[in-house]
Amino acid sequence: TYGLLFDWLYPRHTPLLLHTMEVFADDPQVTTPLLKFVAEFVLNKTQRLTFEPSSVNGILLFREVSKLVVTYGRQILAAPQVKGTEAYAKRYKGIWIALTVLMRALSGNYVNFGVFELYGDMALKDALGVAIQLSLSMPLDEVMTFRKVAKAYFALVEVLCHNHMSVIAACDSPTFVHLARSLEVGLRSLDVSISSQCAAAIDNLAAFYFKAVNPAVGENPASGAEALAQHISAQPSLFPDMLRTLFDIVLFEDCSNQWSLSRPMLSLILVNENIFGELKAQIAQTMPPAKREKMGGCFEKLMTDVTRSLEARNRDRFTQNLTVFRHDAKA
């Protein structure tokens, strides 16, 4: 059924969608339903976007999505900023739907994105560039104010950190820092799905850096590894602050997604081994004098049988230790 709709729509009617976006980009009454339609069309729900192995339809679909998102994004970025009560209806609503469109297209698993770079096609690069600019155009406090905006923003950043780390690493320093710091803010979100997405994104970020500074024998560095290492060396407090925030949440807050929060903790500990010692001392100092020694014992148990690797078995061992650590520390 999806294939029939796709064949009817492409290539005969997709130019109409793009032209509509070009003409009415400043009218939410047109752009909102158009973007919502596209967001539904690119969603690989129940694996309905299963094109033939030799088909280029997935790539063609992404190129059309890219044109729409770029056209909308550039016009929104060029328009005067809207403030006050109209900001959501006239600006933020369209942005979060556009970010959702791109996130679903990126994570639908029906596009080989290496094709774009191989053949010099700018569809992927342009779409990601506009998406990042749209994200930066929204103050972080306002992103966190609107739940749907926050969910779309963090979902996209998680996908970028998971599958397109070279794009994150290629950002200029202020942009990289903004994206990374926003993940730290998102960890404290009351929405469990948002904090879990931020934890997953931070885990990918820290794990990518860990592999960059500890390459396997004979393994070439991944694309973006050097750029990311430069960002981290320029911001030495970035990873330690994230680790401190995670310990604060695990120790002092009621977190229902402890498993998700545990995953980036090991990655961050391994890339901050010197800082981890200082952090343990700082946390112990917050305890009454009589309990500091016991807190030190809790930290020793946390790393029992945990090695310097990010293999699945080692991660699971750390997660189990963290459960015991949290119980003992709270007691």
SULWO-V451755 format. One record per residue. N is the residue number from 1. RES is the residue in one small letter. BURIAL is I if it has 9 or more other ideal C-beta (glycine too) atoms within 8 Angstrom, else O. D_CENTER is the distance of its C-alpha to the mean C-alpha in Angstrom with 1 decimal. Layout:
# SULWO-V451755
n:res:burial:d_center
N:RES:BURIAL:D_CENTER
N:RES:BURIAL:D_CENTER
This chain:
# SULWO-V451755
n:res:burial:d_center
1:t:O:32.0
2:y:O:28.6
3:g:O:30.3
4:l:O:33.2
5:l:I:31.0
6:f:I:29.1
7:d:O:32.5
8:w:O:33.9
9:l:I:31.1
10:y:I:30.5
11:p:O:32.0
12:r:O:34.6
13:h:O:32.7
14:t:I:29.3
15:p:O:31.0
16:l:O:32.0
17:l:I:28.4
18:l:I:27.5
19:h:O:30.8
20:t:I:30.3
21:m:I:26.9
22:e:O:28.8
23:v:O:31.6
24:f:I:30.0
25:a:I:26.6
26:d:O:27.8
27:d:O:29.0
28:p:I:26.5
29:q:O:29.2
30:v:I:28.7
31:t:I:25.1
32:t:I:23.6
33:p:O:25.5
34:l:I:24.9
35:l:I:21.1
36:k:I:21.3
37:f:O:23.6
38:v:I:21.3
39:a:I:18.3
40:e:O:20.7
41:f:O:22.2
42:v:I:19.1
43:l:O:18.0
44:n:I:19.1
45:k:O:20.6
46:t:O:23.0
47:q:O:22.6
48:r:O:24.7
49:l:I:23.4
50:t:O:25.5
51:f:I:27.2
52:e:O:29.9
53:p:O:28.9
54:s:O:30.8
55:s:O:29.3
56:v:O:27.3
57:n:I:26.4
58:g:I:22.7
59:i:I:22.6
60:l:I:24.9
61:l:I:22.8
62:f:I:19.6
63:r:I:21.9
64:e:I:23.2
65:v:I:19.8
66:s:I:19.0
67:k:I:22.3
68:l:I:21.8
69:v:I:18.5
70:v:I:19.8
71:t:I:23.1
72:y:I:21.7
73:g:I:19.2
74:r:I:21.9
75:q:I:24.5
76:i:I:22.4
77:l:I:21.6
78:a:O:25.3
79:a:I:26.5
80:p:O:27.6
81:q:O:25.3
82:v:I:26.2
83:k:O:26.5
84:g:O:27.8
85:t:O:27.9
86:e:O:27.5
87:a:I:24.1
88:y:I:22.2
89:a:O:24.5
90:k:I:24.9
91:r:I:21.6
92:y:I:18.5
93:k:I:19.3
94:g:I:19.4
95:i:I:16.2
96:w:I:14.2
97:i:I:16.1
98:a:I:15.5
99:l:I:11.7
100:t:I:12.3
101:v:I:14.7
102:l:I:12.6
103:m:I:9.7
104:r:I:12.8
105:a:I:14.5
106:l:I:11.9
107:s:O:11.6
108:g:I:15.3
109:n:O:16.7
110:y:I:19.6
111:v:I:19.0
112:n:O:19.7
113:f:I:17.6
114:g:O:19.8
115:v:I:22.6
116:f:I:21.5
117:e:I:21.7
118:l:O:24.8
119:y:O:26.7
120:g:O:25.5
121:d:I:23.9
122:m:O:21.8
123:a:I:20.1
124:l:I:16.7
125:k:I:16.8
126:d:I:18.2
127:a:I:15.7
128:l:I:12.6
129:g:O:14.8
130:v:I:15.7
131:a:I:12.3
132:i:I:11.3
133:q:I:14.9
134:l:I:14.7
135:s:I:11.8
136:l:O:13.9
137:s:O:17.0
138:m:I:16.1
139:p:O:17.0
140:l:I:14.6
141:d:O:17.4
142:e:I:17.9
143:v:I:14.3
144:m:I:14.8
145:t:O:18.3
146:f:I:17.5
147:r:O:15.8
148:k:O:15.1
149:v:I:13.6
150:a:I:11.2
151:k:I:10.3
152:a:I:9.8
153:y:I:7.8
154:f:I:5.2
155:a:I:5.5
156:l:I:5.3
157:v:I:2.5
158:e:I:1.9
159:v:I:5.1
160:l:I:5.5
161:c:I:5.2
162:h:I:7.2
163:n:O:9.6
164:h:I:9.8
165:m:I:9.8
166:s:I:13.1
167:v:I:11.8
168:i:I:9.7
169:a:I:12.9
170:a:O:15.2
171:c:I:14.2
172:d:O:17.1
173:s:I:17.1
174:p:O:16.8
175:t:I:13.7
176:f:I:12.0
177:v:I:13.4
178:h:I:12.4
179:l:I:8.6
180:a:I:9.2
181:r:I:11.7
182:s:I:9.8
183:l:I:7.7
184:e:I:11.3
185:v:I:12.6
186:g:I:10.3
187:l:I:11.7
188:r:O:15.1
189:s:I:14.4
190:l:O:17.3
191:d:I:15.3
192:v:O:14.7
193:s:O:12.1
194:i:I:9.9
195:s:I:10.8
196:s:I:10.3
197:q:I:6.6
198:c:I:6.3
199:a:I:8.9
200:a:I:7.5
201:a:I:4.7
202:i:I:7.9
203:d:I:10.1
204:n:I:8.9
205:l:I:9.3
206:a:I:12.6
207:a:I:13.8
208:f:I:13.5
209:y:I:15.4
210:f:I:17.9
211:k:I:18.7
212:a:I:19.2
213:v:O:21.7
214:n:O:23.2
215:p:I:23.7
216:a:O:25.7
217:v:O:29.3
218:g:O:29.7
219:e:O:26.0
220:n:O:24.8
221:p:O:21.8
222:a:I:18.6
223:s:O:17.9
224:g:I:16.2
225:a:I:17.3
226:e:O:19.9
227:a:I:18.0
228:l:I:15.3
229:a:I:18.4
230:q:O:19.9
231:h:I:17.1
232:i:I:17.2
233:s:O:21.0
234:a:O:21.1
235:q:I:19.1
236:p:O:20.7
237:s:O:19.9
238:l:I:16.1
239:f:I:15.7
240:p:I:18.8
241:d:I:17.8
242:m:I:14.6
243:l:I:17.1
244:r:I:19.7
245:t:I:17.5
246:l:I:16.8
247:f:I:20.5
248:d:I:21.4
249:i:I:19.6
250:v:I:21.0
251:l:I:24.4
252:f:O:25.1
253:e:O:23.2
254:d:O:23.5
255:c:I:20.2
256:s:O:20.3
257:n:I:17.1
258:q:I:18.6
259:w:O:17.8
260:s:I:14.0
261:l:I:14.4
262:s:I:16.8
263:r:I:14.6
264:p:I:13.0
265:m:I:16.4
266:l:I:18.3
267:s:I:16.1
268:l:I:16.4
269:i:I:20.1
270:l:I:20.8
271:v:I:19.5
272:n:I:21.3
273:e:O:24.5
274:n:O:26.8
275:i:I:24.8
276:f:I:24.5
277:g:O:28.3
278:e:O:28.4
279:l:I:25.8
280:k:I:28.0
281:a:O:31.0
282:q:I:29.4
283:i:I:28.4
284:a:I:31.9
285:q:O:33.5
286:t:O:32.2
287:m:I:34.3
288:p:O:38.1
289:p:O:40.1
290:a:O:41.5
291:k:O:38.1
292:r:I:36.5
293:e:O:38.0
294:k:O:36.7
295:m:I:33.2
296:g:I:33.6
297:g:O:34.7
298:c:I:31.6
299:f:I:29.4
300:e:O:31.7
301:k:I:31.2
302:l:I:27.4
303:m:I:27.6
304:t:O:30.6
305:d:O:30.4
306:v:I:26.9
307:t:O:26.9
308:r:O:24.9
309:s:O:22.8
310:l:I:19.6
311:e:O:21.6
312:a:O:21.0
313:r:O:24.3
314:n:I:23.8
315:r:I:20.4
316:d:O:22.3
317:r:I:25.2
318:f:I:23.1
319:t:I:21.6
320:q:O:25.3
321:n:I:26.5
322:l:I:24.0
323:t:I:25.4
324:v:I:28.8
325:f:I:27.8
326:r:I:26.5
327:h:O:29.7
328:d:I:32.0
329:a:I:30.5
330:k:O:30.7
331:a:O:34.3
